[in-house]
Amino acid sequence: MTGNKSNGIKINKGNKYLLIALTAVIIALLLGIQYFIQVRNNRAQAFLTADVLIDQVENVLKNNEKKQLTFINSLKEDYVTRAKAISYIFDRNPWIREYVPEINRVAKLINVDEIHIFDEDGVIIGGNIPDYYGYSFDSGEQMAYFKPMLRDKHLTMCQNVTPNTAEEKPMMYAICWNDRGNEMVQVGIEPLRLLDELRANEITEVIAGMPSYDGIEIVVADRNTQEIQASSTGEMIGDLLPEEVNAENIGIDRIEHFDLKRDKGGRALCAASVYNNFIIAIMQSKDALNDNIPLSMGITFVYLLIAAVVLYNVFRNLTAHILEEQQNANTDPMTGFYNRRAYETALEEYKKAPPGERFIYVSMDLNGLKQVNDREGHDEGDRLIHIVGTCMKRCFGNYGRLYRIGGDEFVALIFDDTSHVQKVKKDFERTLEEEAVKNNMTISVSCGFVALSEFPDKSIDEIAKIADERMYESKEEYYKTHDRRRG
């Protein structure tokens, strides 16, 4: 470094690259931590969503079952009432029982599809379908349902939708005894509205009516076979649930969570619960579950990059400020040379590591500074110091370091051949003369040059002492020549 004061302080290039690398590592580490946390949060949120969906599916199934049961019970009461109404008509008009067309008129009036008249033994003896005459409660499982009627003549019964014995046609039958207790009247109705309701309440329809979510599939499987019977997307119907998602692993009245490898590739999170004869499962693709991570990490990366740039600038400015303070602590403010503190530090370094044979120590002292200060004032004295410093910079600055170690004392530590330094010395003397003429003032500097090559065995302190002695000799010669008082 020359004596010139630095115009700006920059971070060392090696340290700059190290700082960039460290920043990159920190950003990568933070992004990795964010990825890990977001995957865990997505997993937890996925299972929470799945648990809520399972509760919703179970509640829908329960509500549908209640609704269906209420509807069926109301129908049964209605159909029994119709059977009683027809029995009342037959008791008041016995002749109608003998004519099928009249029975059909009654059936149309009461809005039923079939009318059957049973005797006390449970045998069909009349009605609007003669083909059924002779069938009895012993004719099949469907008709055997009504055998309790033979034991209690106050009893009324209505059967759920069941395929009838003769045609396997879905029907609902209601039956009652007449007032005299000598025959039973049965009505049969094809419950189209009920069948539609039942179809709407089938598990497939229930699941299809559930809200859909991207990447989430609601499936319902048979509890025993694990065959999927319903799917919110329709894609998995007929497939089997993964082997580990079974009733034994799930248990009763609880929700189990699974991390699955899917046959079609990829992985999925699954939450499953057992409900009646079904396994309700919520399947969520991990790819879809985590598809928000790249965008989130991209945004985070941008924020971290901006933060890194801001912190880098803050760090650079802070470092520059610290380095500038350090430089100011080692710099003479008037000349921009290093000060005595920096000079002593340099000598300590050279004591530990000698500077080499091309080292030259120059001790310099400004002549007549005290007289200028006394005669013309300190401002003029400062101007003289500044002019001399400029000359020193011009002649010695490119070869080493310049120090102002006192008011009028200077040192130059030069690294060059002795032969070249002699030329530099002459240039310095000529430069001083030119500045003296230019500024119309007397300018003189006493110098003591010592090359380490002259005294290879001497220490840096001894070299400095010899240079001071030569400088004082030069100063004595100056005052003798100009007949001035020593300053």
Protein Blocks (a to p, Z undefined) as FASTA:
>chain_A
ZZbdcfbdcddfklmmmmmmmmmmmmmmmmmmmmmmmmmmmmmmmmmmmmmmmmmmmmmm
mmmmmmmmmmmmmmmmmmmmmmmmmmmmmmmmmmlmmpmklmmmmmmmnopabdcdddfk
opafbdjblklgoiafklojklmmmmmmmmomkbccdddddddfklopacdddddddfko
paccddddddfklmmmmmmmpmklmmmmpccdehiacddddfklopafbdfklmmgoiac
dfklcfklnogoiacddddddfkgpjdddddddehjbccdddddfklmmmmmmmmmmmmm
mmmmmmmmmmmmmmmmmmmmmmmmmmmmmccfknopacfklmmmmmmmmmmmcgbjkbcc
dddddehklmmmmmnojklmmmmmmmmmmmmmmmmmmnmccddfbfklccddddddfklm
mmmmmmmmmmmmmmmmmnopadddddddddfklmmmbcfklmmmmmmmmmmmmmmmmmmm
nopacZZ
